[in-house]
Amino acid sequence: MLTGVLLIQATIILFANYQLFPWFIQTNFHPVSQCIQNCLKKLAYQLDYPLDSPWVPGYARMPKTSCRSFGIAIELQEGFYAKLKENLPASNIAKVNQALEPHTVQHIFRANAVPQRPLLFKIDIDGYDYPVVRALFLHPLNNCRTEFEPAFVMVEMNEKVPPPINFYTRYRVPYAYTGDHLYGASITAWTRLLSYEFGYVLLGTYDWNNLMYIRYDLAQHLKLLYQFPHNSHDVWFHGYWNRPERDEKFPWNKNVTYWSDSNTTLLTKNRNIENYLRSTRTFTENINCSYFIDVESLYLEQR
């Protein structure tokens, strides 16, 4: 049973208005940005998504937003939930004050009539995002694929963890994020899950540390394959690590930049990250806190 000790925020908003996409589309590869904008136009005007009630998620903490289409916004923390209701006052947007957990997320979606094939699904809960997303795509009892197949998936990466380190926070309760770097999942973990297992193509980043994936059949249909790098290393390197404004954008990451030191081996990076994670308050103050970390085995390090 979920207890009040679980302090985790969740924001998922699902809309049906394609015109909202330019509001939050922002990538760091200019060709990717153009490709995404072009494919969104094609999705809006060429694909038959309206017959399946496509929903598009945005971010709940933006200034007051009007939306003519149906949607759902989910938030656990009372302060953020109050802000969410203020920013999304329309009655056609269902507001849910509840935690997202792997064993409850499918029930929440069914109870609120979330369609199986939304246009885009976005999640950012600063915690065990990875197990929640996995629970949406896989049946908990038999581990088979569900019918949930959004066209686009947008997730937040833990940008401090470089490829090819495979890291994600496991679901454990009680859980209380304390503001350190133990949360979420690395870009390698997300790509292994969404690309290797579920057939999504990595398009690029939005606002530095959010990743955009598109379903493979749509990437083919829209001729997006091989138009730009789809691998985790290039997207992470150009979208986050090698950008000159990085330290200004993420001053709180300066204490762990050594995780990505190009002069250290992968095993040293992995050991440095794990040593840090085990010393965090999130780990030491949550007796059940757990995470997975490993080095991606199928990876050739660049010289």
C-alpha positions in Angstrom: 0.0 0.0 0.0 1.2 3.5 -0.8 2.1 5.4 2.3 2.4 9.2 2.8 6.2 8.8 3.0 6.2 8.4 -0.8 7.1 11.9 -2.0 7.3 11.8 -5.8 5.8 14.1 -8.4 4.2 12.9 -11.6 3.1 14.9 -14.5 1.4 13.4 -17.5 -0.9 15.5 -19.7 -2.5 14.1 -22.8 -4.1 16.3 -25.4 -5.7 15.9 -28.9 -4.6 19.2 -30.4 -1.7 18.7 -32.8 -1.1 22.5 -32.9 0.3 22.3 -29.4 3.4 20.4 -30.6 5.5 23.5 -31.6 5.0 24.7 -28.0 7.5 22.2 -26.6 9.4 20.9 -29.6 13.0 22.0 -29.2 16.0 19.9 -30.1 19.7 20.5 -30.3 20.3 19.1 -33.8 18.9 21.6 -36.3 18.2 18.9 -38.9 16.4 16.8 -36.2 14.3 19.8 -35.2 13.2 20.3 -38.8 12.5 16.6 -39.2 10.4 16.5 -36.1 8.4 19.6 -37.1 7.8 18.1 -40.6 6.8 14.7 -39.2 4.3 16.4 -36.8 2.7 18.2 -39.7 2.5 14.9 -41.6 1.0 13.2 -38.6 -1.6 15.9 -38.2 -2.7 15.9 -41.8 -1.8 12.5 -43.3 -2.2 9.8 -40.6 -5.6 8.6 -39.5 -5.0 9.3 -35.8 -8.2 11.3 -35.1 -10.2 8.0 -35.4 -8.3 6.7 -32.4 -8.6 9.8 -30.2 -4.9 10.8 -30.2 -3.8 12.6 -27.0 -0.7 14.8 -26.7 1.1 15.4 -23.4 2.6 18.7 -22.4 4.0 20.0 -19.2 1.6 20.9 -16.4 3.6 23.7 -14.8 3.4 26.1 -17.8 1.4 29.3 -17.5 -2.3 29.0 -17.8 -3.0 27.0 -21.0 -6.3 26.6 -22.8 -6.9 23.3 -24.5 -10.0 22.4 -26.6 -9.3 18.7 -26.5 -9.5 16.0 -23.9 -6.7 15.0 -21.7 -5.4 13.9 -18.3 -2.9 15.5 -15.9 -1.6 13.4 -13.0 0.3 14.9 -10.0 0.8 13.7 -6.5 2.3 16.6 -4.6 -0.4 19.0 -3.4 1.5 22.2 -4.3 2.2 21.1 -7.8 -1.4 19.7 -8.1 -2.9 23.1 -7.1 -0.7 24.8 -9.7 -1.6 22.2 -12.3 -5.3 22.9 -11.8 -4.6 26.6 -12.1 -2.7 26.2 -15.3 -5.1 23.8 -16.9 -8.6 25.0 -15.7 -10.5 23.5 -18.6 -13.0 20.8 -17.6 -12.0 18.6 -20.6 -8.6 18.0 -18.9 -9.0 15.5 -16.1 -6.9 16.3 -13.1 -5.8 13.4 -11.0 -4.1 13.8 -7.5 -2.5 10.4 -7.3 0.9 8.7 -7.5 2.0 6.8 -10.5 3.3 3.4 -9.6 4.0 0.4 -11.8 1.1 -1.6 -10.4 -1.4 1.2 -10.7 -0.6 3.1 -13.9 -2.6 0.9 -16.2 -5.6 1.1 -13.9 -5.3 4.9 -13.8 -5.2 5.0 -17.6 -8.1 2.7 -18.0 -10.2 4.6 -15.4 -9.6 7.8 -17.3 -10.2 6.3 -20.8 -6.7 7.0 -22.0 -6.5 5.6 -25.6 -4.1 2.8 -26.5 -2.5 4.7 -29.3 -2.0 8.3 -28.2 0.0 10.7 -30.4 2.5 11.3 -27.7 3.1 10.2 -24.1 5.3 12.1 -21.7 6.4 11.3 -18.2 8.6 13.1 -15.7 8.4 11.9 -12.1 11.9 12.4 -10.8 12.2 8.9 -9.4 11.2 5.5 -10.7 10.1 6.6 -14.2 11.6 3.6 -15.9 9.6 0.9 -14.1 6.4 2.9 -14.6 7.0 3.2 -18.4 7.9 -0.5 -18.6 4.7 -1.4 -16.8 2.7 0.5 -19.4 4.2 -1.4 -22.3 4.4 -4.9 -20.6 1.7 -6.9 -18.9 2.8 -7.4 -15.3 1.6 -11.1 -15.2 3.0 -12.6 -18.4 5.5 -9.9 -19.5 3.9 -9.7 -22.9 3.5 -6.5 -24.8 0.4 -4.4 -24.1 -1.6 -2.6 -26.7 -0.2 0.8 -25.5 1.6 2.2 -28.6 2.0 6.0 -28.6 3.4 7.5 -31.7 5.9 9.5 -29.7 7.4 8.9 -26.2 9.1 11.7 -24.3 11.0 10.8 -21.1 13.5 12.6 -18.9 17.0 11.2 -18.8 19.4 11.4 -15.9 21.8 13.4 -18.0 24.7 13.0 -15.6 25.1 9.3 -16.4 26.9 9.0 -19.7 26.6 6.3 -22.3 27.1 3.4 -22.2 26.3 3.2 -18.5 22.9 1.5 -18.1 21.3 3.0 -15.0 17.8 3.2 -13.7 16.0 3.6 -10.3 14.0 0.6 -9.3 10.5 0.9 -7.8 10.6 0.6 -4.1 8.4 2.1 -1.3 8.7 4.2 0.7 10.7 6.4 -1.6 11.6 10.1 -1.0 13.8 11.9 -3.5 16.2 14.3 -1.6 17.5 16.4 -4.5 20.7 14.6 -5.3 21.5 12.6 -8.5 19.9 9.3 -7.6 16.7 9.3 -9.7 15.4 8.4 -13.1 17.3 6.5 -15.8 20.2 7.1 -18.1 19.9 7.6 -21.9 21.4 4.1 -22.4 18.7 2.5 -20.2 15.9 4.4 -22.0 17.2 3.4 -25.4 17.6 -0.2 -24.4 14.0 -0.3 -23.2 12.2 1.9 -25.8 14.3 1.1 -28.8 15.6 -2.5 -28.3 12.5 -3.9 -26.6 9.6 -1.8 -27.9 10.7 -0.7 -31.3 11.1 3.1 -31.0 13.6 5.2 -32.7 15.6 7.9 -30.8 15.0 11.2 -32.5 16.9 13.7 -30.2 16.5 15.8 -27.1 14.0 18.4 -26.0 15.2 21.1 -23.5 18.5 19.4 -22.9 17.6 16.3 -20.8 14.3 15.1 -22.3 14.5 12.4 -24.9 12.1 12.0 -27.9 11.4 8.6 -29.4 9.1 7.8 -32.4 7.5 4.4 -33.1 9.5 2.6 -35.8 6.7 2.1 -38.3 6.0 5.9 -38.2 9.7 6.7 -38.6 9.7 4.6 -41.7 6.4 6.1 -43.0 7.8 9.6 -42.4 11.2 8.8 -43.9 13.0 9.7 -40.7 15.4 6.7 -40.5 19.1 7.4 -40.8 18.5 11.1 -41.4 20.5 11.9 -38.3 22.2 10.0 -35.4 19.9 7.7 -33.5 22.4 6.3 -31.1 22.6 7.2 -27.4 26.2 8.5 -27.4 25.8 11.1 -30.2 22.4 12.4 -28.8 23.8 12.7 -25.3 27.1 14.2 -26.4 25.7 16.9 -28.7 22.4 17.4 -26.9 23.9 17.8 -23.4 27.5 17.1 -22.6 29.3 19.1 -25.4 27.1 22.2 -25.3 28.9 25.4 -24.1 26.0 26.5 -21.9 25.9 23.2 -20.0 27.3 24.5 -16.7 25.1 27.5 -16.7 22.0 25.4 -17.4 22.9 22.7 -14.9 25.1 24.3 -12.1 24.0 21.5 -9.7 25.7 18.9 -11.9 29.2 20.3 -11.5 30.0 18.0 -8.6 29.6 14.9 -10.8 31.1 16.0 -14.1 34.0 13.6 -13.4 31.5 10.8 -14.2 32.0 11.7 -17.9 35.8 12.3 -17.9 37.0 11.0 -21.2 40.4 10.1 -19.6 38.9 7.4 -17.4 37.9 3.9 -18.4 34.3 2.7 -18.5 34.7 0.6 -15.5 36.2 3.5 -13.5 33.2 5.7 -14.6 30.8 2.9 -13.5 32.6 2.6 -10.1 32.7 6.3 -9.5 28.9 6.6 -10.2 28.1 3.7 -7.9 30.2 5.0 -5.1 28.4 8.3 -5.3 24.9 6.8 -5.5 25.5 4.7 -2.4 26.5 7.9 -0.4 23.4 9.9 -1.4 20.7 10.8 1.1 18.2 9.3 -1.3 19.9 6.0 -0.8 20.9 6.2 2.8 17.6 7.6 4.1 15.4 5.2 2.1 16.0 1.7 3.5 14.3 0.1 0.4 16.0 2.4 -2.2 17.4 0.3 -5.0 18.8 0.9 -8.5 20.4 -1.0 -11.4 23.7 0.0 -12.9 25.9 -1.7 -15.4 28.0 -1.0 -18.5 26.4 -1.6 -21.8 28.0 -4.7 -23.1 27.6 -4.1 -26.8 29.6 -0.9 -27.1 32.9 0.0 -28.6 34.5 3.0 -27.0 35.7 5.7 -29.3 39.4 6.4 -29.5 
